[in-house]
Amino acid sequence: MIWLNQLVQGLMLGGYYALLACGLSFMFGVMRIINLAHGSLAVLSAYLLLLLAERFDIHPLLGLVAVVPVMALVGWVLHRLVLERSARSGTLLPLLSTFGLASVLDNSMFQGFGADTRSLAPYIDTLSYDSWTLPGGVIVGQLSVLTFVVAVGLLGGLHLMLARTALGRRIRAAAHDADTAQLVGVDARSVYAASTAIAMTTVAIAGAFLAMRATFDPYTGPQQLIFAFEAVVIGGAGSLWGTLLGGIVLGVAQSIGAQIHPQGFLIAGHVIFLVVLLARVYVADSVRRWIRTLRLRATTP
């Protein structure tokens, strides 16, 4: 039963990682940009929710009604002022730009809020510790289940938006070939700005659950970025449902690693990430060699 409990806890943790990685995967899938400020922006949204909770006694989940539009606007401005300009100079400059943005955000939050660790747990009543007991004595936290449900709902909503709406079709067209999309009337510039705004709404939601389930400080962002990046790579960059799978694999690996050894929580997650990364590199290299061999055979008289 111990191992069953660890699997269930890992599954719930994977839901949080999928929620955290959702925006990162979406931006890469649409624009092929890795936003290194992703984790810091999630922490920024957590601080905005904390301000609403402390000053106006607004429940964090209700506070998302105000914070989500603000973060969407931040995403739109981020694309117009930073990503759009830097992307013109190749793939490296957006990485450097978002890395610099993350540094500015982290230090600005340190100056504004101090170094103390904070949490939204005191503002969500008993949700932070209430739980259900499943058959077999497995205990799952209500907040963990809510996080998993929100992650699945958010990923499913994005999938339906891409598949069923006019904006989704424009996003898919621009992601596939921006130049060709321009020829048929799709404004790739506006589509990319809208996509960044959508990604930032998911970041706001992830920041809320980060702050409700754990503590955070101004420099929590980089660690959250690592977890999100690992989930994206494990599940396949740009794949929304792959992001959910990647988050679950990462969460289960960390949960089982913690059961095996006290220090195995992070190590197990990093190991599974490296194994998947090396496997992808090896398989991709093997496929390229196989295709090259077939081409040589086809051209050899």
SESE-738517 format. One record per residue (C-alpha): residue number from 0; residue in three letters; chain; y, z, x. Coordinates in nm, 4 decimals. Example, Ala and Ser with C-alpha at 12.3 -4.5 7.8 and 13.67 -1.06 7.14 Angstrom:
<votors>
+-----+------+-------+----------+----------+----------+
|  nr | rest | kette |        v |        w |        u |
+-----+------+-------+----------+----------+----------+
|   0 |  ALA |     A |  -0.4500 |   0.7800 |   1.2300 |
|   1 |  SER |     A |  -0.1060 |   0.7140 |   1.3670 |
+-----+------+-------+----------+----------+----------+
</votors>
This chain:
<votors>
+-----+------+-------+----------+----------+----------+
|  nr | rest | kette |        v |        w |        u |
+-----+------+-------+----------+----------+----------+
|   0 |  MET |     A |   0.0000 |   0.0000 |   0.0000 |
|   1 |  ILE |     A |   0.2298 |   0.0575 |   0.2966 |
|   2 |  TRP |     A |   0.2137 |  -0.3098 |   0.3921 |
|   3 |  LEU |     A |   0.2671 |  -0.4179 |   0.0317 |
|   4 |  ASN |     A |   0.5764 |  -0.1998 |   0.0193 |
|   5 |  GLN |     A |   0.7055 |  -0.3540 |   0.3435 |
|   6 |  LEU |     A |   0.6510 |  -0.7037 |   0.2051 |
|   7 |  VAL |     A |   0.8436 |  -0.6214 |  -0.1112 |
|   8 |  GLN |     A |   1.1274 |  -0.4616 |   0.0847 |
|   9 |  GLY |     A |   1.1348 |  -0.7625 |   0.3157 |
|  10 |  LEU |     A |   1.1523 |  -0.9942 |   0.0146 |
|  11 |  MET |     A |   1.4495 |  -0.8040 |  -0.1236 |
|  12 |  LEU |     A |   1.6201 |  -0.8020 |   0.2172 |
|  13 |  GLY |     A |   1.5572 |  -1.1755 |   0.2397 |
|  14 |  GLY |     A |   1.7546 |  -1.2199 |  -0.0809 |
|  15 |  TYR |     A |   2.0564 |  -1.0625 |   0.0879 |
|  16 |  TYR |     A |   2.0189 |  -1.2849 |   0.3941 |
|  17 |  ALA |     A |   1.9939 |  -1.5928 |   0.1705 |
|  18 |  LEU |     A |   2.3081 |  -1.4848 |  -0.0144 |
|  19 |  LEU |     A |   2.4860 |  -1.4318 |   0.3173 |
|  20 |  ALA |     A |   2.3716 |  -1.7679 |   0.4568 |
|  21 |  CYS |     A |   2.4416 |  -1.9687 |   0.1413 |
|  22 |  GLY |     A |   2.7970 |  -2.0714 |   0.2316 |
|  23 |  LEU |     A |   2.7076 |  -2.1420 |   0.5939 |
|  24 |  SER |     A |   2.4253 |  -2.3738 |   0.4880 |
|  25 |  PHE |     A |   2.6404 |  -2.5446 |   0.2240 |
|  26 |  MET |     A |   2.9216 |  -2.6227 |   0.4688 |
|  27 |  PHE |     A |   2.6818 |  -2.7591 |   0.7279 |
|  28 |  GLY |     A |   2.5022 |  -2.9705 |   0.4703 |
|  29 |  VAL |     A |   2.8254 |  -3.1276 |   0.3473 |
|  30 |  MET |     A |   3.0438 |  -3.1507 |   0.6584 |
|  31 |  ARG |     A |   2.8062 |  -3.0809 |   0.9483 |
|  32 |  ILE |     A |   3.0344 |  -2.7944 |   1.0514 |
|  33 |  ILE |     A |   2.9099 |  -2.4530 |   1.1650 |
|  34 |  ASN |     A |   3.1714 |  -2.1980 |   1.0638 |
|  35 |  LEU |     A |   3.1632 |  -1.9230 |   1.3278 |
|  36 |  ALA |     A |   3.4146 |  -1.7221 |   1.1225 |
|  37 |  HIS |     A |   3.1650 |  -1.6996 |   0.8355 |
|  38 |  GLY |     A |   3.0693 |  -1.3354 |   0.8947 |
|  39 |  SER |     A |   3.4284 |  -1.2248 |   0.9550 |
|  40 |  LEU |     A |   3.5398 |  -1.3886 |   0.6290 |
|  41 |  ALA |     A |   3.2658 |  -1.1991 |   0.4447 |
|  42 |  VAL |     A |   3.3977 |  -0.8737 |   0.5931 |
|  43 |  LEU |     A |   3.7516 |  -0.9742 |   0.4933 |
|  44 |  SER |     A |   3.6395 |  -1.0109 |   0.1316 |
|  45 |  ALA |     A |   3.4722 |  -0.6694 |   0.1562 |
|  46 |  TYR |     A |   3.8034 |  -0.5143 |   0.2650 |
|  47 |  LEU |     A |   3.9862 |  -0.6865 |  -0.0212 |
|  48 |  LEU |     A |   3.7387 |  -0.5360 |  -0.2670 |
|  49 |  LEU |     A |   3.7792 |  -0.1986 |  -0.0972 |
|  50 |  LEU |     A |   4.1567 |  -0.2143 |  -0.1459 |
|  51 |  LEU |     A |   4.1113 |  -0.2865 |  -0.5163 |
|  52 |  ALA |     A |   3.8616 |  -0.0022 |  -0.5495 |
|  53 |  GLU |     A |   4.0727 |   0.2533 |  -0.3614 |
|  54 |  ARG |     A |   4.4138 |   0.1735 |  -0.5058 |
|  55 |  PHE |     A |   4.3318 |   0.0609 |  -0.8596 |
|  56 |  ASP |     A |   3.9858 |   0.2129 |  -0.9154 |
|  57 |  ILE |     A |   3.8366 |  -0.1303 |  -0.9891 |
|  58 |  HIS |     A |   3.4589 |  -0.1629 |  -0.9738 |
|  59 |  PRO |     A |   3.3618 |  -0.3984 |  -0.6846 |
|  60 |  LEU |     A |   3.1705 |  -0.6362 |  -0.9130 |
|  61 |  LEU |     A |   3.4720 |  -0.6575 |  -1.1442 |
|  62 |  GLY |     A |   3.6979 |  -0.6938 |  -0.8400 |
|  63 |  LEU |     A |   3.5192 |  -1.0191 |  -0.7578 |
|  64 |  VAL |     A |   3.7084 |  -1.1759 |  -1.0482 |
|  65 |  ALA |     A |   4.0226 |  -1.1452 |  -0.8360 |
|  66 |  VAL |     A |   3.8754 |  -1.1806 |  -0.4870 |
|  67 |  VAL |     A |   3.6685 |  -1.4950 |  -0.5498 |
|  68 |  PRO |     A |   3.9732 |  -1.7130 |  -0.6351 |
|  69 |  VAL |     A |   4.1609 |  -1.5686 |  -0.3375 |
|  70 |  MET |     A |   3.8760 |  -1.6561 |  -0.1021 |
|  71 |  ALA |     A |   3.8487 |  -2.0031 |  -0.2588 |
|  72 |  LEU |     A |   4.2167 |  -2.0554 |  -0.1776 |
|  73 |  VAL |     A |   4.1534 |  -1.9267 |   0.1753 |
|  74 |  GLY |     A |   3.8752 |  -2.1840 |   0.2080 |
|  75 |  TRP |     A |   4.0994 |  -2.4672 |   0.0896 |
|  76 |  VAL |     A |   4.3735 |  -2.3666 |   0.3347 |
|  77 |  LEU |     A |   4.1161 |  -2.3203 |   0.6113 |
|  78 |  HIS |     A |   3.9973 |  -2.6756 |   0.5698 |
|  79 |  ARG |     A |   4.3449 |  -2.8285 |   0.5451 |
|  80 |  LEU |     A |   4.4905 |  -2.6434 |   0.8435 |
|  81 |  VAL |     A |   4.1924 |  -2.5923 |   1.0752 |
|  82 |  LEU |     A |   3.8699 |  -2.7754 |   0.9963 |
|  83 |  GLU |     A |   4.0147 |  -3.1101 |   0.8924 |
|  84 |  ARG |     A |   4.2314 |  -3.1371 |   1.2022 |
|  85 |  SER |     A |   3.9728 |  -3.0092 |   1.4480 |
|  86 |  ALA |     A |   3.6908 |  -3.2260 |   1.3059 |
|  87 |  ARG |     A |   3.8805 |  -3.5382 |   1.4093 |
|  88 |  SER |     A |   3.8205 |  -3.4493 |   1.7749 |
|  89 |  GLY |     A |   3.4410 |  -3.4218 |   1.7568 |
|  90 |  THR |     A |   3.1850 |  -3.1530 |   1.6813 |
|  91 |  LEU |     A |   3.2824 |  -2.9043 |   1.9521 |
|  92 |  LEU |     A |   3.6413 |  -2.8373 |   1.8465 |
|  93 |  PRO |     A |   3.5529 |  -2.6991 |   1.4986 |
|  94 |  LEU |     A |   3.3209 |  -2.4507 |   1.6704 |
|  95 |  LEU |     A |   3.5981 |  -2.3394 |   1.9057 |
|  96 |  SER |     A |   3.8513 |  -2.3275 |   1.6224 |
|  97 |  THR |     A |   3.6363 |  -2.1121 |   1.3948 |
|  98 |  PHE |     A |   3.5407 |  -1.8896 |   1.6896 |
|  99 |  GLY |     A |   3.9104 |  -1.8319 |   1.7547 |
| 100 |  LEU |     A |   3.9680 |  -1.7681 |   1.3843 |
| 101 |  ALA |     A |   3.6900 |  -1.5082 |   1.3841 |
| 102 |  SER |     A |   3.8524 |  -1.3284 |   1.6781 |
| 103 |  VAL |     A |   4.1899 |  -1.3278 |   1.5032 |
| 104 |  LEU |     A |   4.0388 |  -1.1970 |   1.1787 |
| 105 |  ASP |     A |   3.8363 |  -0.9246 |   1.3508 |
| 106 |  ASN |     A |   4.1315 |  -0.7914 |   1.5477 |
| 107 |  SER |     A |   4.3697 |  -0.8214 |   1.2530 |
| 108 |  MET |     A |   4.1322 |  -0.6185 |   1.0344 |
| 109 |  PHE |     A |   4.1050 |  -0.3621 |   1.3140 |
| 110 |  GLN |     A |   4.4843 |  -0.3309 |   1.3244 |
| 111 |  GLY |     A |   4.5137 |  -0.3131 |   0.9474 |
| 112 |  PHE |     A |   4.2184 |  -0.0934 |   0.8507 |
| 113 |  GLY |     A |   4.1231 |   0.0918 |   1.1692 |
| 114 |  ALA |     A |   3.7834 |   0.1272 |   1.3316 |
| 115 |  ASP |     A |   3.6276 |   0.3613 |   1.0742 |
| 116 |  THR |     A |   3.3140 |   0.2390 |   0.8986 |
| 117 |  ARG |     A |   3.3597 |   0.1919 |   0.5265 |
| 118 |  SER |     A |   3.1396 |   0.1228 |   0.2257 |
| 119 |  LEU |     A |   3.1700 |   0.0283 |  -0.1398 |
| 120 |  ALA |     A |   2.8693 |   0.2423 |  -0.2309 |
| 121 |  PRO |     A |   3.0859 |   0.5331 |  -0.3600 |
| 122 |  TYR |     A |   3.2504 |   0.2948 |  -0.6075 |
| 123 |  ILE |     A |   2.9369 |   0.1607 |  -0.7794 |
| 124 |  ASP |     A |   2.8153 |   0.4889 |  -0.9290 |
| 125 |  THR |     A |   2.4361 |   0.5316 |  -0.9170 |
| 126 |  LEU |     A |   2.3625 |   0.1646 |  -0.8515 |
| 127 |  SER |     A |   2.3648 |   0.2350 |  -0.4788 |
| 128 |  TYR |     A |   2.0568 |   0.4564 |  -0.4981 |
| 129 |  ASP |     A |   1.8869 |   0.3976 |  -0.8360 |
| 130 |  SER |     A |   1.5421 |   0.2392 |  -0.8095 |
| 131 |  TRP |     A |   1.2351 |   0.1305 |  -1.0016 |
| 132 |  THR |     A |   0.8758 |   0.2269 |  -0.9235 |
| 133 |  LEU |     A |   0.6375 |  -0.0676 |  -0.9488 |
| 134 |  PRO |     A |   0.2597 |  -0.0517 |  -0.9903 |
| 135 |  GLY |     A |   0.0969 |   0.0670 |  -0.6691 |
| 136 |  GLY |     A |   0.3780 |   0.3081 |  -0.5925 |
| 137 |  VAL |     A |   0.6122 |   0.0391 |  -0.4549 |
| 138 |  ILE |     A |   0.9750 |   0.1466 |  -0.4949 |
| 139 |  VAL |     A |   1.2508 |  -0.1138 |  -0.5143 |
| 140 |  GLY |     A |   1.6200 |  -0.0400 |  -0.5318 |
| 141 |  GLN |     A |   1.8135 |  -0.1733 |  -0.8282 |
| 142 |  LEU |     A |   2.0887 |  -0.3003 |  -0.5985 |
| 143 |  SER |     A |   1.8308 |  -0.4872 |  -0.3895 |
| 144 |  VAL |     A |   1.6889 |  -0.6549 |  -0.6988 |
| 145 |  LEU |     A |   2.0384 |  -0.7427 |  -0.8184 |
| 146 |  THR |     A |   2.1164 |  -0.8929 |  -0.4774 |
| 147 |  PHE |     A |   1.8022 |  -1.1071 |  -0.4875 |
| 148 |  VAL |     A |   1.8726 |  -1.2246 |  -0.8429 |
| 149 |  VAL |     A |   2.2329 |  -1.3144 |  -0.7537 |
| 150 |  ALA |     A |   2.1139 |  -1.5045 |  -0.4444 |
| 151 |  VAL |     A |   1.8659 |  -1.7114 |  -0.6466 |
| 152 |  GLY |     A |   2.1220 |  -1.7676 |  -0.9217 |
| 153 |  LEU |     A |   2.3918 |  -1.8736 |  -0.6766 |
| 154 |  LEU |     A |   2.1655 |  -2.1124 |  -0.4877 |
| 155 |  GLY |     A |   2.0341 |  -2.2527 |  -0.8148 |
| 156 |  GLY |     A |   2.3874 |  -2.2933 |  -0.9461 |
| 157 |  LEU |     A |   2.4938 |  -2.4844 |  -0.6370 |
| 158 |  HIS |     A |   2.1861 |  -2.7037 |  -0.6652 |
| 159 |  LEU |     A |   2.2632 |  -2.7853 |  -1.0294 |
| 160 |  MET |     A |   2.6293 |  -2.8478 |  -0.9457 |
| 161 |  LEU |     A |   2.5310 |  -3.0984 |  -0.6772 |
| 162 |  ALA |     A |   2.2759 |  -3.2684 |  -0.9020 |
| 163 |  ARG |     A |   2.4439 |  -3.2703 |  -1.2445 |
| 164 |  THR |     A |   2.8234 |  -3.2746 |  -1.2051 |
| 165 |  ALA |     A |   3.0757 |  -3.5403 |  -1.1050 |
| 166 |  LEU |     A |   3.2052 |  -3.3178 |  -0.8258 |
| 167 |  GLY |     A |   2.8494 |  -3.2695 |  -0.7026 |
| 168 |  ARG |     A |   2.7934 |  -3.6442 |  -0.6898 |
| 169 |  ARG |     A |   3.1150 |  -3.6906 |  -0.4942 |
| 170 |  ILE |     A |   3.0120 |  -3.4149 |  -0.2534 |
| 171 |  ARG |     A |   2.6708 |  -3.5754 |  -0.1980 |
| 172 |  ALA |     A |   2.8303 |  -3.9159 |  -0.1452 |
| 173 |  ALA |     A |   3.0789 |  -3.7823 |   0.1099 |
| 174 |  ALA |     A |   2.8069 |  -3.5826 |   0.2859 |
| 175 |  HIS |     A |   2.5846 |  -3.8906 |   0.3156 |
| 176 |  ASP |     A |   2.8502 |  -4.1341 |   0.4369 |
| 177 |  ALA |     A |   3.2182 |  -4.0430 |   0.4084 |
| 178 |  ASP |     A |   3.3445 |  -4.3908 |   0.5036 |
| 179 |  THR |     A |   3.1332 |  -4.5685 |   0.2430 |
| 180 |  ALA |     A |   3.2269 |  -4.3077 |  -0.0163 |
| 181 |  GLN |     A |   3.5947 |  -4.3828 |   0.0509 |
| 182 |  LEU |     A |   3.5307 |  -4.7489 |  -0.0323 |
| 183 |  VAL |     A |   3.4042 |  -4.6625 |  -0.3811 |
| 184 |  GLY |     A |   3.6952 |  -4.4327 |  -0.4623 |
| 185 |  VAL |     A |   3.5757 |  -4.0937 |  -0.3382 |
| 186 |  ASP |     A |   3.8511 |  -3.9001 |  -0.1619 |
| 187 |  ALA |     A |   3.6437 |  -3.7421 |   0.1163 |
| 188 |  ARG |     A |   3.9385 |  -3.5309 |   0.2296 |
| 189 |  SER |     A |   3.9701 |  -3.3611 |  -0.1092 |
| 190 |  VAL |     A |   3.5927 |  -3.3319 |  -0.1459 |
| 191 |  TYR |     A |   3.5618 |  -3.1525 |   0.1872 |
| 192 |  ALA |     A |   3.8451 |  -2.9150 |   0.0961 |
| 193 |  ALA |     A |   3.6761 |  -2.8385 |  -0.2371 |
| 194 |  SER |     A |   3.3437 |  -2.7857 |  -0.0596 |
| 195 |  THR |     A |   3.5002 |  -2.5348 |   0.1795 |
| 196 |  ALA |     A |   3.6565 |  -2.3534 |  -0.1154 |
| 197 |  ILE |     A |   3.3153 |  -2.3375 |  -0.2865 |
| 198 |  ALA |     A |   3.1577 |  -2.2054 |   0.0329 |
| 199 |  MET |     A |   3.4222 |  -1.9317 |   0.0514 |
| 200 |  THR |     A |   3.3441 |  -1.8192 |  -0.3036 |
| 201 |  THR |     A |   2.9862 |  -1.7574 |  -0.1910 |
| 202 |  VAL |     A |   3.1218 |  -1.5727 |   0.1126 |
| 203 |  ALA |     A |   3.3222 |  -1.3446 |  -0.1170 |
| 204 |  ILE |     A |   3.0100 |  -1.2580 |  -0.3171 |
| 205 |  ALA |     A |   2.8105 |  -1.2004 |   0.0020 |
| 206 |  GLY |     A |   3.0846 |  -0.9715 |   0.1331 |
| 207 |  ALA |     A |   3.0694 |  -0.7658 |  -0.1848 |
| 208 |  PHE |     A |   2.6953 |  -0.7067 |  -0.1534 |
| 209 |  LEU |     A |   2.7281 |  -0.6403 |   0.2198 |
| 210 |  ALA |     A |   2.9758 |  -0.3622 |   0.1471 |
| 211 |  MET |     A |   2.7771 |  -0.2193 |  -0.1459 |
| 212 |  ARG |     A |   2.4442 |  -0.2013 |   0.0333 |
| 213 |  ALA |     A |   2.5612 |  -0.0852 |   0.3772 |
| 214 |  THR |     A |   2.8607 |   0.0190 |   0.5819 |
| 215 |  PHE |     A |   3.0981 |  -0.2209 |   0.7519 |
| 216 |  ASP |     A |   3.3836 |  -0.2190 |   0.9996 |
| 217 |  PRO |     A |   3.6218 |  -0.4863 |   1.1360 |
| 218 |  TYR |     A |   3.3640 |  -0.6053 |   1.3902 |
| 219 |  THR |     A |   3.0639 |  -0.6283 |   1.1559 |
| 220 |  GLY |     A |   3.1162 |  -1.0014 |   1.1040 |
| 221 |  PRO |     A |   2.9484 |  -1.1414 |   1.4195 |
| 222 |  GLN |     A |   2.6227 |  -0.9564 |   1.3502 |
| 223 |  GLN |     A |   2.6178 |  -1.0851 |   0.9919 |
| 224 |  LEU |     A |   2.6835 |  -1.4357 |   1.1251 |
| 225 |  ILE |     A |   2.3730 |  -1.4090 |   1.3432 |
| 226 |  PHE |     A |   2.1546 |  -1.3126 |   1.0458 |
| 227 |  ALA |     A |   2.2997 |  -1.5957 |   0.8367 |
| 228 |  PHE |     A |   2.2540 |  -1.8484 |   1.1162 |
| 229 |  GLU |     A |   1.8924 |  -1.7442 |   1.1711 |
| 230 |  ALA |     A |   1.8160 |  -1.7772 |   0.7993 |
| 231 |  VAL |     A |   1.9719 |  -2.1267 |   0.7934 |
| 232 |  VAL |     A |   1.7765 |  -2.2456 |   1.0980 |
| 233 |  ILE |     A |   1.4460 |  -2.1009 |   0.9763 |
| 234 |  GLY |     A |   1.4852 |  -2.2596 |   0.6331 |
| 235 |  GLY |     A |   1.6299 |  -2.5893 |   0.7523 |
| 236 |  ALA |     A |   2.0009 |  -2.6512 |   0.8018 |
| 237 |  GLY |     A |   2.1696 |  -2.7865 |   0.4909 |
| 238 |  SER |     A |   1.8829 |  -2.7088 |   0.2516 |
| 239 |  LEU |     A |   1.9832 |  -2.4632 |  -0.0217 |
| 240 |  TRP |     A |   1.6312 |  -2.3631 |  -0.1274 |
| 241 |  GLY |     A |   1.5323 |  -2.3716 |   0.2383 |
| 242 |  THR |     A |   1.8033 |  -2.1116 |   0.2957 |
| 243 |  LEU |     A |   1.6343 |  -1.8835 |   0.0424 |
| 244 |  LEU |     A |   1.2996 |  -1.9350 |   0.2149 |
| 245 |  GLY |     A |   1.4561 |  -1.8757 |   0.5558 |
| 246 |  GLY |     A |   1.6178 |  -1.5537 |   0.4381 |
| 247 |  ILE |     A |   1.2886 |  -1.4288 |   0.2952 |
| 248 |  VAL |     A |   1.0974 |  -1.5131 |   0.6140 |
| 249 |  LEU |     A |   1.3602 |  -1.3344 |   0.8223 |
| 250 |  GLY |     A |   1.3670 |  -1.0312 |   0.5926 |
| 251 |  VAL |     A |   0.9872 |  -0.9967 |   0.5791 |
| 252 |  ALA |     A |   0.9610 |  -1.0337 |   0.9582 |
| 253 |  GLN |     A |   1.2191 |  -0.7592 |   1.0104 |
| 254 |  SER |     A |   1.0533 |  -0.5304 |   0.7551 |
| 255 |  ILE |     A |   0.7084 |  -0.5699 |   0.9099 |
| 256 |  GLY |     A |   0.8553 |  -0.5355 |   1.2597 |
| 257 |  ALA |     A |   1.0140 |  -0.2046 |   1.1623 |
| 258 |  GLN |     A |   0.6758 |  -0.0810 |   1.0369 |
| 259 |  ILE |     A |   0.5071 |  -0.1720 |   1.3651 |
| 260 |  HIS |     A |   0.7703 |  -0.0211 |   1.5955 |
| 261 |  PRO |     A |   1.0980 |   0.1681 |   1.5368 |
| 262 |  GLN |     A |   1.2866 |  -0.0926 |   1.7389 |
| 263 |  GLY |     A |   1.0979 |  -0.3853 |   1.5903 |
| 264 |  PHE |     A |   1.3403 |  -0.4509 |   1.3046 |
| 265 |  LEU |     A |   1.5781 |  -0.6778 |   1.4959 |
| 266 |  ILE |     A |   1.3264 |  -0.7933 |   1.7559 |
| 267 |  ALA |     A |   1.0823 |  -0.9307 |   1.4986 |
| 268 |  GLY |     A |   1.3583 |  -1.1259 |   1.3269 |
| 269 |  HIS |     A |   1.4815 |  -1.2766 |   1.6531 |
| 270 |  VAL |     A |   1.1266 |  -1.3647 |   1.7578 |
| 271 |  ILE |     A |   1.0468 |  -1.5499 |   1.4350 |
| 272 |  PHE |     A |   1.3780 |  -1.7342 |   1.4667 |
| 273 |  LEU |     A |   1.2988 |  -1.8453 |   1.8227 |
| 274 |  VAL |     A |   0.9468 |  -1.9518 |   1.7259 |
| 275 |  VAL |     A |   1.0742 |  -2.1668 |   1.4398 |
| 276 |  LEU |     A |   1.3542 |  -2.3100 |   1.6544 |
| 277 |  LEU |     A |   1.1180 |  -2.4063 |   1.9364 |
| 278 |  ALA |     A |   0.8704 |  -2.5523 |   1.6875 |
| 279 |  ARG |     A |   1.1443 |  -2.7664 |   1.5321 |
| 280 |  VAL |     A |   1.2603 |  -2.8874 |   1.8751 |
| 281 |  TYR |     A |   0.9042 |  -2.9661 |   1.9846 |
| 282 |  VAL |     A |   0.8154 |  -3.1464 |   1.6609 |
| 283 |  ALA |     A |   1.1404 |  -3.3463 |   1.6661 |
| 284 |  ASP |     A |   1.0779 |  -3.4485 |   2.0277 |
| 285 |  SER |     A |   0.7182 |  -3.5468 |   1.9496 |
| 286 |  VAL |     A |   0.8308 |  -3.7562 |   1.6511 |
| 287 |  ARG |     A |   1.0909 |  -3.9349 |   1.8618 |
| 288 |  ARG |     A |   0.8317 |  -4.0164 |   2.1268 |
| 289 |  TRP |     A |   0.5875 |  -4.1404 |   1.8624 |
| 290 |  ILE |     A |   0.8520 |  -4.3680 |   1.7082 |
| 291 |  ARG |     A |   0.9490 |  -4.4971 |   2.0532 |
| 292 |  THR |     A |   0.5839 |  -4.5753 |   2.1278 |
| 293 |  LEU |     A |   0.5422 |  -4.7627 |   1.7989 |
| 294 |  ARG |     A |   0.8532 |  -4.9678 |   1.8705 |
| 295 |  LEU |     A |   0.7293 |  -5.0589 |   2.2186 |
| 296 |  ARG |     A |   0.3924 |  -5.1643 |   2.0782 |
| 297 |  ALA |     A |   0.5612 |  -5.3726 |   1.8111 |
| 298 |  THR |     A |   0.7763 |  -5.5591 |   2.0641 |
| 299 |  THR |     A |   0.5047 |  -5.6022 |   2.3267 |
| 300 |  PRO |     A |   0.3372 |  -5.9468 |   2.2993 |
+-----+------+-------+----------+----------+----------+
</votors>
